[in-house]
Amino acid sequence: MTGDGIVNIFDLVEVASQFGQSGENLSGDVNSDGTVNIFDLVEIASHFGEEAVVAAPTDGFCATHARFRLAQQLGICYTF
């Protein structure tokens, strides 16, 4: 989220600073449901300490699936 390549306290602070806000283009809305809420905090917390090591592909799979939104924002996309 903050672009430093690792999910850490700064990312949690970013989400918390927008907590309760609704609308488009909120960086804290990591699950893209239109509202920054507890689900966004949980998403960040569940990836706490993870590093972004691979650039996100720009193909449709990661870009169109909300489940991968966080991975895309972190600069990674999980593959199966």
N, C-alpha and C positions, 0 to 999 in steps of 0.2 A: 504494500500500500504506500508506504513512504518512499519506496524506491531504493532502499539501502540493501536489498537483496536478502534480507532475513526478517522473519516474523518475530517482532519483539514488542517491548512495552510501548514504543513509539507508535506502533500500529494500533494497539489497544487504546492509547490516548487519542489518536485520530478518530477512531470510531466513537469513543465516549464523548468527544467534543461535539459531535453531531447527533448524539443520542436524542431520540424523540422527533427529529426533523423528518419531513416527508418531501418528496419531490424527485426531480430528475437530476442526474449528474452529481449525486452526493458520493464522495469518495468513501464515506463510512458505510454505505449501503452495499456491502460486499456480496449479498445474495440477490441483489437486484429486485427486491420486492417493493421498492418505492418508499420504504421507511427504514430509518436507522433504529434498530431495536436490539433486544437481548439476543436474537438469533444471529445478528452480525457479530456481536461480541463473542458468542460461543464459537462461531466459525473461525474467527481470528485466534481465539484461545486454543482451539483444537489443532492449530498448526504452529503454535508457539515454538520458537526455536528452529523451525525449518528454514533451510536456505533455498533460494532460487538459483539454480545452477544451469538451467537450460532455457534458452529463449523460447517464448511461446510461439507456436505456429500461428499464422494468420489465416489458416483455412477455416472453413465453416464449423468444424466439429467443436473446437474449443470456444469459438466466438458465439455460437448459438445455443449452447447448453448452460443454463444457469448454474448447474452443479459445478461447472469448471470455471466459473467467474473468478473466484478467488485465485485459483491457479494462474489464470490469465493475468490478473492484476499483479501477482507476484513474479510474473515472468516465466512461469512454468506451466506445463500442461501434462497431466498424467496420461500415460498410454497404457493400453491393456495388452 
